[in-house]
Amino acid sequence: MKPDYQKILNTAIRAASTAGKYLKETFAQKPKIEYKGKIDLVTERDRMSQEMIYKIIKEEFPNHSVMGEENLNIEKDEELLWLIDPLDGTTNYAHSLPVFSVSIAFLEKGQTKVGVVYQPMLEEMFQAVEGTGAFLNNKKIKVSEETDLRKSLLATGFPYDLRESPVNNLDNFSKFAHEARAIRRCGSAAIDLSYAAAGRFDGFWELKLSPWDTAAALLFVKEAGGKITDFSGNPFNPFMKECLASNAHIHDRMLAILNR
């Protein structure tokens, strides 16, 4: 039986809204910080947000598999999978920087069919169902029309093993800093991709991301008319470690720079 994508979307929106409300209401209170790595943070808010989301999904779809960033891995139906990032932008949140999001994706046979990204501080709800377009607060969005990389605003991020690994994106940042109008680093890949879909960024690239970072928002880019691949130009899926998203017009130029 084909999944009910509208019910899945409604559930994802409800879960993201519930978790986002909690994160917004507790934002003014400094969270307790723990470390998964030297610079990879986690707080009790991440875990509570994930718990809220999982509870809502489990109530509606008890037979679906669910994976979340904070050690959540419930294996049931192998073809129907939810991917959750309960607080994308934990470092920002821990420093009282109001730039973070809740990301929820539903995948069928490894392909994203439904995506929701909620930025609670701005009350911006990005959403998409495959084949029906991408929306921000129920208004259809599309990628930018910029064709010149020199006039483009790009976004990126850096991996948590920045200090240990030479594959750390600093070389790519330097290349694009000389080619684009400017580069921004929001600290949330889900926001970066959502903004690319909405035409706020013309392009985005990053490496060593996790599936829950990109699974929802990659659908927005596709549905808004953009292009998303790995650094070799292959169609992107959330289990890849290289992500390049753009308005499609500057994609080939960005690929060339990444590979020179």
Secondary structure as a PSIPRED ss2 file (coil, helix, strand):
# PSIPRED VFORMAT (PSIPRED V4.0)

   1 M C   1.000  0.000  0.000
   2 K C   1.000  0.000  0.000
   3 P C   1.000  0.000  0.000
   4 D C   1.000  0.000  0.000
   5 Y H   0.000  1.000  0.000
   6 Q H   0.000  1.000  0.000
   7 K H   0.000  1.000  0.000
   8 I H   0.000  1.000  0.000
   9 L H   0.000  1.000  0.000
  10 N H   0.000  1.000  0.000
  11 T H   0.000  1.000  0.000
  12 A H   0.000  1.000  0.000
  13 I H   0.000  1.000  0.000
  14 R H   0.000  1.000  0.000
  15 A H   0.000  1.000  0.000
  16 A H   0.000  1.000  0.000
  17 S H   0.000  1.000  0.000
  18 T H   0.000  1.000  0.000
  19 A H   0.000  1.000  0.000
  20 G H   0.000  1.000  0.000
  21 K H   0.000  1.000  0.000
  22 Y H   0.000  1.000  0.000
  23 L H   0.000  1.000  0.000
  24 K H   0.000  1.000  0.000
  25 E H   0.000  1.000  0.000
  26 T C   1.000  0.000  0.000
  27 F C   1.000  0.000  0.000
  28 A C   1.000  0.000  0.000
  29 Q C   1.000  0.000  0.000
  30 K C   1.000  0.000  0.000
  31 P C   1.000  0.000  0.000
  32 K C   1.000  0.000  0.000
  33 I E   0.000  0.000  1.000
  34 E E   0.000  0.000  1.000
  35 Y E   0.000  0.000  1.000
  36 K C   1.000  0.000  0.000
  37 G C   1.000  0.000  0.000
  38 K C   1.000  0.000  0.000
  39 I C   1.000  0.000  0.000
  40 D C   1.000  0.000  0.000
  41 L E   0.000  0.000  1.000
  42 V E   0.000  0.000  1.000
  43 T E   0.000  0.000  1.000
  44 E H   0.000  1.000  0.000
  45 R H   0.000  1.000  0.000
  46 D H   0.000  1.000  0.000
  47 R H   0.000  1.000  0.000
  48 M H   0.000  1.000  0.000
  49 S H   0.000  1.000  0.000
  50 Q H   0.000  1.000  0.000
  51 E H   0.000  1.000  0.000
  52 M H   0.000  1.000  0.000
  53 I H   0.000  1.000  0.000
  54 Y H   0.000  1.000  0.000
  55 K H   0.000  1.000  0.000
  56 I H   0.000  1.000  0.000
  57 I H   0.000  1.000  0.000
  58 K H   0.000  1.000  0.000
  59 E H   0.000  1.000  0.000
  60 E H   0.000  1.000  0.000
  61 F C   1.000  0.000  0.000
  62 P C   1.000  0.000  0.000
  63 N C   1.000  0.000  0.000
  64 H E   0.000  0.000  1.000
  65 S E   0.000  0.000  1.000
  66 V E   0.000  0.000  1.000
  67 M E   0.000  0.000  1.000
  68 G E   0.000  0.000  1.000
  69 E C   1.000  0.000  0.000
  70 E C   1.000  0.000  0.000
  71 N C   1.000  0.000  0.000
  72 L E   0.000  0.000  1.000
  73 N E   0.000  0.000  1.000
  74 I E   0.000  0.000  1.000
  75 E C   1.000  0.000  0.000
  76 K C   1.000  0.000  0.000
  77 D E   0.000  0.000  1.000
  78 E E   0.000  0.000  1.000
  79 E E   0.000  0.000  1.000
  80 L E   0.000  0.000  1.000
  81 L E   0.000  0.000  1.000
  82 W E   0.000  0.000  1.000
  83 L E   0.000  0.000  1.000
  84 I E   0.000  0.000  1.000
  85 D E   0.000  0.000  1.000
  86 P E   0.000  0.000  1.000
  87 L E   0.000  0.000  1.000
  88 D E   0.000  0.000  1.000
  89 G C   1.000  0.000  0.000
  90 T H   0.000  1.000  0.000
  91 T H   0.000  1.000  0.000
  92 N H   0.000  1.000  0.000
  93 Y H   0.000  1.000  0.000
  94 A H   0.000  1.000  0.000
  95 H C   1.000  0.000  0.000
  96 S C   1.000  0.000  0.000
  97 L C   1.000  0.000  0.000
  98 P C   1.000  0.000  0.000
  99 V C   1.000  0.000  0.000
 100 F C   1.000  0.000  0.000
 101 S E   0.000  0.000  1.000
 102 V E   0.000  0.000  1.000
 103 S E   0.000  0.000  1.000
 104 I E   0.000  0.000  1.000
 105 A E   0.000  0.000  1.000
 106 F E   0.000  0.000  1.000
 107 L E   0.000  0.000  1.000
 108 E E   0.000  0.000  1.000
 109 K C   1.000  0.000  0.000
 110 G C   1.000  0.000  0.000
 111 Q E   0.000  0.000  1.000
 112 T E   0.000  0.000  1.000
 113 K E   0.000  0.000  1.000
 114 V E   0.000  0.000  1.000
 115 G E   0.000  0.000  1.000
 116 V E   0.000  0.000  1.000
 117 V E   0.000  0.000  1.000
 118 Y E   0.000  0.000  1.000
 119 Q E   0.000  0.000  1.000
 120 P C   1.000  0.000  0.000
 121 M C   1.000  0.000  0.000
 122 L C   1.000  0.000  0.000
 123 E C   1.000  0.000  0.000
 124 E E   0.000  0.000  1.000
 125 M E   0.000  0.000  1.000
 126 F E   0.000  0.000  1.000
 127 Q E   0.000  0.000  1.000
 128 A E   0.000  0.000  1.000
 129 V E   0.000  0.000  1.000
 130 E C   1.000  0.000  0.000
 131 G C   1.000  0.000  0.000
 132 T C   1.000  0.000  0.000
 133 G C   1.000  0.000  0.000
 134 A E   0.000  0.000  1.000
 135 F E   0.000  0.000  1.000
 136 L E   0.000  0.000  1.000
 137 N C   1.000  0.000  0.000
 138 N C   1.000  0.000  0.000
 139 K E   0.000  0.000  1.000
 140 K E   0.000  0.000  1.000
 141 I C   1.000  0.000  0.000
 142 K C   1.000  0.000  0.000
 143 V C   1.000  0.000  0.000
 144 S C   1.000  0.000  0.000
 145 E C   1.000  0.000  0.000
 146 E C   1.000  0.000  0.000
 147 T C   1.000  0.000  0.000
 148 D C   1.000  0.000  0.000
 149 L H   0.000  1.000  0.000
 150 R H   0.000  1.000  0.000
 151 K H   0.000  1.000  0.000
 152 S C   1.000  0.000  0.000
 153 L E   0.000  0.000  1.000
 154 L E   0.000  0.000  1.000
 155 A E   0.000  0.000  1.000
 156 T E   0.000  0.000  1.000
 157 G C   1.000  0.000  0.000
 158 F C   1.000  0.000  0.000
 159 P C   1.000  0.000  0.000
 160 Y C   1.000  0.000  0.000
 161 D C   1.000  0.000  0.000
 162 L C   1.000  0.000  0.000
 163 R C   1.000  0.000  0.000
 164 E C   1.000  0.000  0.000
 165 S C   1.000  0.000  0.000
 166 P C   1.000  0.000  0.000
 167 V C   1.000  0.000  0.000
 168 N C   1.000  0.000  0.000
 169 N C   1.000  0.000  0.000
 170 L H   0.000  1.000  0.000
 171 D H   0.000  1.000  0.000
 172 N H   0.000  1.000  0.000
 173 F H   0.000  1.000  0.000
 174 S H   0.000  1.000  0.000
 175 K H   0.000  1.000  0.000
 176 F H   0.000  1.000  0.000
 177 A H   0.000  1.000  0.000
 178 H C   1.000  0.000  0.000
 179 E C   1.000  0.000  0.000
 180 A C   1.000  0.000  0.000
 181 R C   1.000  0.000  0.000
 182 A E   0.000  0.000  1.000
 183 I E   0.000  0.000  1.000
 184 R E   0.000  0.000  1.000
 185 R C   1.000  0.000  0.000
 186 C C   1.000  0.000  0.000
 187 G C   1.000  0.000  0.000
 188 S C   1.000  0.000  0.000
 189 A H   0.000  1.000  0.000
 190 A H   0.000  1.000  0.000
 191 I H   0.000  1.000  0.000
 192 D H   0.000  1.000  0.000
 193 L H   0.000  1.000  0.000
 194 S H   0.000  1.000  0.000
 195 Y H   0.000  1.000  0.000
 196 A H   0.000  1.000  0.000
 197 A H   0.000  1.000  0.000
 198 A C   1.000  0.000  0.000
 199 G C   1.000  0.000  0.000
 200 R C   1.000  0.000  0.000
 201 F C   1.000  0.000  0.000
 202 D C   1.000  0.000  0.000
 203 G E   0.000  0.000  1.000
 204 F E   0.000  0.000  1.000
 205 W E   0.000  0.000  1.000
 206 E E   0.000  0.000  1.000
 207 L E   0.000  0.000  1.000
 208 K C   1.000  0.000  0.000
 209 L C   1.000  0.000  0.000
 210 S C   1.000  0.000  0.000
 211 P H   0.000  1.000  0.000
 212 W H   0.000  1.000  0.000
 213 D H   0.000  1.000  0.000
 214 T H   0.000  1.000  0.000
 215 A C   1.000  0.000  0.000
 216 A C   1.000  0.000  0.000
 217 A H   0.000  1.000  0.000
 218 L H   0.000  1.000  0.000
 219 L H   0.000  1.000  0.000
 220 F H   0.000  1.000  0.000
 221 V H   0.000  1.000  0.000
 222 K H   0.000  1.000  0.000
 223 E H   0.000  1.000  0.000
 224 A C   1.000  0.000  0.000
 225 G C   1.000  0.000  0.000
 226 G C   1.000  0.000  0.000
 227 K E   0.000  0.000  1.000
 228 I E   0.000  0.000  1.000
 229 T E   0.000  0.000  1.000
 230 D C   1.000  0.000  0.000
 231 F C   1.000  0.000  0.000
 232 S C   1.000  0.000  0.000
 233 G C   1.000  0.000  0.000
 234 N C   1.000  0.000  0.000
 235 P E   0.000  0.000  1.000
 236 F C   1.000  0.000  0.000
 237 N C   1.000  0.000  0.000
 238 P C   1.000  0.000  0.000
 239 F C   1.000  0.000  0.000
 240 M C   1.000  0.000  0.000
 241 K C   1.000  0.000  0.000
 242 E E   0.000  0.000  1.000
 243 C E   0.000  0.000  1.000
 244 L E   0.000  0.000  1.000
 245 A E   0.000  0.000  1.000
 246 S E   0.000  0.000  1.000
 247 N C   1.000  0.000  0.000
 248 A C   1.000  0.000  0.000
 249 H C   1.000  0.000  0.000
 250 I C   1.000  0.000  0.000
 251 H H   0.000  1.000  0.000
 252 D H   0.000  1.000  0.000
 253 R H   0.000  1.000  0.000
 254 M H   0.000  1.000  0.000
 255 L H   0.000  1.000  0.000
 256 A H   0.000  1.000  0.000
 257 I H   0.000  1.000  0.000
 258 L H   0.000  1.000  0.000
 259 N C   1.000  0.000  0.000
 260 R C   1.000  0.000  0.000
